[in-house]
Amino acid sequence: MTEPEKTFRASFGIKGIVQHQLDQSYHSPLIDKIRTAGFSLRTGRLEIRLAKEFGFCYGVERAVEFAYETRARFPDRRIFLTNEIIHNPRVNAELQGMGVKILIDDASRSEITEKDVVIMPAFGVPVEALREFQKKGCVIVDTTCGSVMSVWRRVESYSQDGFTSVIHGKYDHEETRATCSRAAKYLVVKNKDQAKQVCDYIAGFGTRDSFLMAFKDACSEGFHPDKDLGKIGFANQTTMLSRESIEISEMLRLALGARYGQAELSNRFRHFDTICSATQDRQDAIRKLGEKKMDVILVIGGYKSSNTGHLAEIASEFCPAYHVEDASSILSGEKIRHKKIGAQEVLETSGWLPAGEIKVGVTAGASTPNRLVEEVIQRLIDISGAK
């Protein structure tokens, strides 16, 4: 069987068969009701307001549907995921309950045979991993988001023209690792502090050894900053904070212009905004919600989710904000378990819910299903004494 016959990148066309399963697991009549009522729900002492854009984006919804269709299309085959399909524990647990196994290490990948089915997650896989599975001859179901593939095309074009890809992202994130594998030369910067280190080096400050030590896990093999920072193509992990990406891009542009002159800039710097539109829409929506002066904001999503973490960062600019994974994170009206904003630490905070009549804003990351949002809202109503 030829590779195209064993690689699937579009729906099998059997969504109708799995729609009931999807609705049971992820649909929410309550969220539909709140949307219809102007994204607002009044109950007891609570006024709950939903952001206008939240939850499953198109790419995530497509990936989840495709995975469910894959199980229905190949009922008698072993099915594996190269990683979590999206960063949401509930969704991954549902798939595992359907017999889909997550490949966790090299040993588990070695057992794949041509009779098996392997699903690529929404954030893609590195080129090397894709080639490995193609060599095994197994069926490949590729659910990679179109926005992610757009970034890949950008970095590939940078490489073809001799530019180093500087990627605003988290070097250990699955999407960024997949993007790096498409670039001949790359450097990953997580934030403005790291971008400043790059700009300082372009300006002639610092030593090569100290630079390579700072970015030892975040650059391509054989990276030579004196040569490889002379021509930069900028790109993003699609779920990063868009405002910060714009600022980092401008920092790099100014640094190259100062070093080589404005006349040379067009030959030395390229930038195409690769933040996905769904990420941008959700970030814009949480800002608008914050401007309505909430007393507290709940941001719902997996703790590994980059886009959810950035929503929490934005929300915290307006009022106390808590990144919760699911309804079990709301321990009581007095105590809440949540991920610390801008860090990996999970905390328990007391006195989180104000007394009296309050406005609570709610949003969710792009990998969070509506059913999970409903459960958080219902838990909030229950512990607040609202009727």
C-alpha positions as CSV (number, residue, x, y, z in Angstrom):
1,M,0.0,0.0,0.0
2,T,1.4,3.4,-0.9
3,E,1.9,6.2,1.6
4,P,-1.0,8.4,0.4
5,E,-3.4,5.4,1.0
6,K,-2.1,5.0,4.5
7,T,-2.0,8.6,5.6
8,F,-5.3,10.4,6.3
9,R,-5.5,14.2,6.8
10,A,-9.2,14.7,6.4
11,S,-12.3,13.4,8.0
12,F,-13.4,9.9,7.2
13,G,-16.9,11.4,6.6
14,I,-18.5,9.4,9.4
15,K,-19.1,12.1,12.0
16,G,-22.8,11.1,12.1
17,I,-21.7,7.8,13.6
18,V,-19.8,9.4,16.5
19,Q,-21.9,12.5,17.0
20,H,-23.9,11.0,19.9
21,Q,-20.7,10.1,21.7
22,L,-19.3,13.6,21.1
23,D,-22.5,15.3,22.4
24,Q,-22.6,13.1,25.5
25,S,-19.0,13.9,26.4
26,Y,-18.6,17.5,25.4
27,H,-21.9,19.3,24.6
28,S,-23.6,21.5,27.2
29,P,-27.2,22.7,27.2
30,L,-26.4,25.2,30.0
31,I,-23.7,26.9,28.0
32,D,-26.1,27.1,25.0
33,K,-28.6,28.8,27.3
34,I,-26.1,31.3,28.7
35,R,-25.0,32.2,25.2
36,T,-28.6,32.8,24.1
37,A,-29.1,35.0,27.1
38,G,-26.3,37.4,26.1
39,F,-23.4,35.4,27.7
40,S,-24.8,36.1,31.1
41,L,-26.5,34.2,33.9
42,R,-28.0,35.7,37.1
43,T,-28.5,33.3,40.0
44,G,-28.8,34.2,43.6
45,R,-26.0,36.5,44.6
46,L,-24.0,35.7,41.4
47,E,-23.8,37.4,38.0
48,I,-21.9,35.0,35.8
49,R,-20.5,36.3,32.6
50,L,-18.9,34.3,29.8
51,A,-16.3,35.7,27.5
52,K,-17.7,36.0,24.0
53,E,-15.0,33.6,22.6
54,F,-13.9,30.6,24.7
55,G,-13.5,26.9,24.7
56,F,-12.9,24.5,21.7
57,C,-11.5,26.2,18.7
58,Y,-12.0,24.8,15.2
59,G,-8.6,23.0,15.1
60,V,-9.2,21.2,18.4
61,E,-12.8,20.3,17.6
62,R,-11.6,18.8,14.3
63,A,-8.8,16.8,16.0
64,V,-11.2,15.4,18.6
65,E,-13.8,14.5,16.0
66,F,-11.2,12.9,13.8
67,A,-9.9,10.8,16.7
68,Y,-13.4,9.5,17.4
69,E,-14.0,8.8,13.8
70,T,-10.7,6.9,13.7
71,R,-11.9,4.6,16.5
72,A,-15.1,3.9,14.5
73,R,-13.3,3.5,11.2
74,F,-10.8,1.0,12.6
75,P,-12.7,-0.9,15.4
76,D,-10.5,-4.0,15.4
77,R,-7.1,-2.3,15.2
78,R,-4.8,-1.1,17.9
79,I,-4.8,2.7,17.9
80,F,-2.1,4.9,19.3
81,L,-1.6,8.6,20.0
82,T,1.9,10.0,19.6
83,N,1.1,12.3,22.5
84,E,-1.9,13.9,24.2
85,I,-4.2,14.8,21.3
86,I,-4.8,18.2,23.0
87,H,-3.9,19.6,26.4
88,N,-7.0,18.6,28.3
89,P,-7.0,15.7,30.7
90,R,-10.8,15.0,30.3
91,V,-10.5,14.6,26.5
92,N,-7.4,12.4,26.7
93,A,-9.0,10.2,29.4
94,E,-12.1,9.8,27.2
95,L,-10.0,8.6,24.3
96,Q,-8.0,6.2,26.5
97,G,-11.3,4.8,27.7
98,M,-12.1,4.0,24.1
99,G,-8.9,1.9,23.9
100,V,-6.6,4.6,22.3
101,K,-3.2,4.3,23.9
102,I,-0.8,7.2,24.3
103,L,2.8,6.5,23.3
104,I,4.9,7.7,26.2
105,D,8.5,6.7,25.3
106,D,10.8,5.1,22.7
107,A,10.0,1.6,24.1
108,S,6.3,2.0,23.5
109,R,6.9,3.3,20.0
110,S,9.0,0.3,19.1
111,E,6.0,-2.0,19.3
112,I,4.1,-0.3,16.5
113,T,3.6,-2.5,13.4
114,E,2.1,-2.0,10.0
115,K,-1.2,-3.3,11.3
116,D,-1.6,-0.4,13.8
117,V,-3.1,3.0,13.5
118,V,-1.2,6.1,14.8
119,I,-2.9,9.4,15.4
120,M,-0.8,12.6,15.2
121,P,-2.1,15.3,17.7
122,A,-3.4,18.8,16.9
123,F,0.0,20.4,17.6
124,G,1.8,18.0,15.2
125,V,4.9,15.9,15.5
126,P,8.6,16.4,14.6
127,V,9.6,15.4,11.1
128,E,11.8,12.6,12.4
129,A,8.8,11.0,14.3
130,L,6.6,11.3,11.2
131,R,9.3,9.5,9.1
132,E,9.7,6.8,11.7
133,F,6.0,6.0,11.5
134,Q,5.9,6.1,7.7
135,K,8.8,3.7,7.7
136,K,6.9,1.3,9.9
137,G,4.1,1.3,7.3
138,C,1.3,1.8,9.8
139,V,-1.9,3.8,9.1
140,I,-1.3,7.5,10.0
141,V,-4.1,9.8,11.0
142,D,-2.8,13.4,11.0
143,T,-5.0,15.8,13.0
144,T,-2.4,18.6,12.9
145,C,-4.1,22.0,13.1
146,G,-4.0,24.1,9.9
147,S,-2.6,27.1,11.8
148,V,0.3,25.0,13.0
149,M,1.1,23.9,9.5
150,S,1.0,27.5,8.4
151,V,3.9,28.2,10.8
152,W,5.8,25.2,9.4
153,R,5.5,26.6,5.9
154,R,6.9,29.9,7.2
155,V,10.0,28.4,8.9
156,E,10.6,26.2,5.9
157,S,10.6,29.3,3.6
158,Y,13.0,31.0,6.0
159,S,15.3,28.1,5.8
160,Q,15.2,28.0,2.0
161,D,16.3,31.6,1.9
162,G,19.1,31.2,4.5
163,F,17.3,32.8,7.4
164,T,17.4,31.5,11.0
165,S,14.0,31.0,12.5
166,V,13.6,32.8,15.8
167,I,10.5,31.3,17.4
168,H,8.6,32.9,20.3
169,G,7.5,29.8,22.2
170,K,8.3,27.2,24.8
171,Y,11.1,25.0,23.6
172,D,9.7,22.0,25.4
173,H,6.2,22.4,24.0
174,E,5.1,19.7,21.5
175,E,4.1,22.3,18.9
176,T,7.4,24.2,19.1
177,R,9.4,21.0,18.9
178,A,7.5,20.1,15.8
179,T,8.1,23.5,14.3
180,C,11.8,23.5,15.1
181,S,12.2,20.2,13.2
182,R,11.1,22.0,10.0
183,A,13.8,24.7,10.3
184,A,17.4,24.3,9.2
185,K,18.5,26.7,11.9
186,Y,16.4,27.9,14.9
187,L,16.4,29.6,18.2
188,V,13.5,29.6,20.6
189,V,12.8,32.5,22.9
190,K,10.3,32.1,25.7
191,N,9.8,35.8,26.7
192,K,11.0,39.4,26.4
193,D,13.9,38.7,28.8
194,Q,15.3,36.0,26.5
195,A,14.7,38.2,23.5
196,K,16.7,40.9,25.1
197,Q,19.6,38.5,25.5
198,V,19.4,37.9,21.7
199,C,19.2,41.6,20.9
200,D,22.2,42.3,23.2
201,Y,24.3,39.7,21.4
202,I,23.3,41.1,18.0
203,A,24.5,44.5,19.4
204,G,27.9,43.0,20.3
205,F,27.5,42.3,24.1
206,G,28.2,39.0,25.8
207,T,30.3,36.0,24.8
208,R,29.4,33.1,22.5
209,D,29.9,30.6,25.3
210,S,27.6,32.4,27.7
211,F,25.0,32.8,24.9
212,L,25.1,29.1,24.0
213,M,24.9,28.1,27.6
214,A,21.7,30.3,28.1
215,F,20.1,28.7,25.0
216,K,21.6,25.2,25.1
217,D,18.3,23.5,25.0
218,A,16.6,26.0,22.7
219,C,18.7,26.1,19.5
220,S,19.5,23.9,16.6
221,E,22.6,21.7,16.6
222,G,25.8,23.6,15.7
223,F,24.1,26.9,16.3
224,H,26.7,29.7,15.8
225,P,25.2,33.0,17.0
226,D,27.8,35.2,15.3
227,K,26.7,33.9,11.9
228,D,23.2,32.6,12.5
229,L,21.7,35.8,14.0
230,G,22.6,37.9,11.0
231,K,19.4,37.0,9.1
232,I,16.3,36.3,11.2
233,G,12.8,35.1,10.3
234,F,10.4,35.5,13.2
235,A,7.6,33.1,14.0
236,N,5.4,32.1,16.9
237,Q,4.1,29.1,18.7
238,T,0.5,29.6,17.8
239,T,-0.8,29.8,21.4
240,M,1.6,32.5,22.8
241,L,0.6,35.9,24.1
242,S,0.1,37.9,20.9
243,R,1.0,41.2,22.5
244,E,4.4,39.8,23.7
245,S,5.1,38.3,20.3
246,I,4.6,41.7,18.6
247,E,6.9,43.3,21.1
248,I,9.6,40.6,20.6
249,S,9.4,40.9,16.9
250,E,9.9,44.7,17.1
251,M,12.9,44.2,19.5
252,L,14.6,41.9,17.0
253,R,13.9,44.2,14.1
254,L,15.3,47.2,15.9
255,A,18.4,45.3,17.0
256,L,19.2,44.2,13.4
257,G,18.5,47.7,12.1
258,A,20.9,49.2,14.6
259,R,23.6,46.6,13.8
260,Y,23.4,46.6,10.0
261,G,21.6,49.8,9.1
262,Q,18.0,50.4,7.9
263,A,18.9,49.9,4.3
264,E,19.9,46.3,5.1
265,L,16.9,45.5,7.2
266,S,14.7,44.1,4.4
267,N,17.5,41.6,3.6
268,R,17.9,40.6,7.2
269,F,14.5,40.4,8.9
270,R,11.2,38.8,8.1
271,H,8.1,38.5,10.2
272,F,4.7,37.0,9.5
273,D,2.2,36.9,12.4
274,T,1.6,33.2,13.1
275,I,-0.6,33.5,16.2
276,C,-3.7,31.6,15.3
277,S,-7.0,33.6,14.9
278,A,-8.7,31.5,17.6
279,T,-6.0,32.3,20.1
280,Q,-6.2,36.0,19.3
281,D,-10.1,36.0,19.5
282,R,-10.0,34.4,23.0
283,Q,-7.3,36.9,24.2
284,D,-9.4,39.8,22.9
285,A,-12.5,38.4,24.5
286,I,-11.0,38.0,27.9
287,R,-9.7,41.6,27.8
288,K,-13.2,42.8,26.9
289,L,-14.7,40.8,29.8
290,G,-12.1,42.1,32.2
291,E,-13.0,45.7,31.3
292,K,-16.5,45.0,32.5
293,K,-15.0,45.0,36.1
294,M,-15.5,41.5,37.3
295,D,-14.9,40.7,40.9
296,V,-13.1,37.5,40.1
297,I,-12.4,35.5,36.9
298,L,-12.2,31.7,36.4
299,V,-10.1,30.5,33.5
300,I,-10.7,26.8,32.8
301,G,-8.3,24.5,31.1
302,G,-5.6,21.9,31.4
303,Y,-2.5,23.0,33.3
304,K,-0.3,22.1,30.4
305,S,-2.3,24.3,28.0
306,S,-0.2,27.3,26.8
307,N,-3.2,29.3,25.5
308,T,-5.2,28.8,28.7
309,G,-2.2,30.0,30.8
310,H,-2.0,33.2,28.7
311,L,-5.7,33.8,29.1
312,A,-5.1,33.7,32.9
313,E,-2.3,36.1,32.6
314,I,-4.5,38.6,30.8
315,A,-7.4,38.1,33.2
316,S,-5.1,38.8,36.2
317,E,-4.5,42.3,34.9
318,F,-8.1,43.2,35.7
319,C,-9.0,41.3,38.9
320,P,-8.1,38.2,40.9
321,A,-8.0,35.4,38.4
322,Y,-7.7,31.6,38.9
323,H,-6.6,29.0,36.3
324,V,-8.6,25.9,37.3
325,E,-8.5,22.5,35.6
326,D,-12.0,21.4,36.2
327,A,-14.9,21.6,38.7
328,S,-12.9,19.6,41.3
329,S,-10.5,22.5,41.6
330,I,-13.2,24.5,43.4
331,L,-12.8,23.0,46.8
332,S,-15.3,25.2,48.6
333,G,-16.5,28.8,48.8
334,E,-13.5,29.4,51.0
335,K,-10.7,27.4,49.1
336,I,-9.7,26.9,45.5
337,R,-7.0,24.9,43.9
338,H,-5.4,26.5,40.8
339,K,-2.2,26.9,38.8
340,K,-0.1,29.8,39.7
341,I,-0.1,32.4,36.9
342,G,3.1,32.4,34.9
343,A,4.5,29.3,36.7
344,Q,4.0,25.6,36.9
345,E,3.1,25.5,40.6
346,V,-0.3,24.4,41.7
347,L,-1.6,26.3,44.8
348,E,-4.5,26.2,47.2
349,T,-5.8,29.7,48.0
350,S,-8.2,30.6,50.8
351,G,-10.7,33.4,50.8
352,W,-10.9,33.5,47.0
353,L,-14.7,34.1,46.6
354,P,-15.9,37.5,47.8
355,A,-19.0,37.8,50.0
356,G,-22.2,39.4,48.9
357,E,-23.4,40.0,45.3
358,I,-20.5,39.5,42.9
359,K,-19.7,39.4,39.2
360,V,-17.8,36.3,38.1
361,G,-16.2,36.2,34.7
362,V,-15.6,32.8,33.1
363,T,-13.5,31.8,30.1
364,A,-11.8,28.6,28.9
365,G,-8.9,27.6,26.8
366,A,-9.1,26.4,23.2
367,S,-8.8,22.8,24.4
368,T,-11.6,22.9,27.0
369,P,-15.0,21.4,26.1
370,N,-18.3,23.1,26.9
371,R,-19.4,20.3,29.2
372,L,-16.4,21.0,31.5
373,V,-17.2,24.7,31.6
374,E,-20.8,23.8,32.6
375,E,-19.5,21.7,35.4
376,V,-17.4,24.5,36.8
377,I,-20.3,26.9,36.6
378,Q,-22.6,24.5,38.3
379,R,-20.0,23.9,41.1
380,L,-19.7,27.7,41.5
381,I,-23.4,28.0,41.9
382,D,-23.5,25.1,44.4
383,I,-20.8,26.4,46.7
384,S,-22.0,30.0,46.6
385,G,-25.4,29.2,47.9
386,A,-27.0,30.6,44.8
387,K,-30.4,29.2,43.8
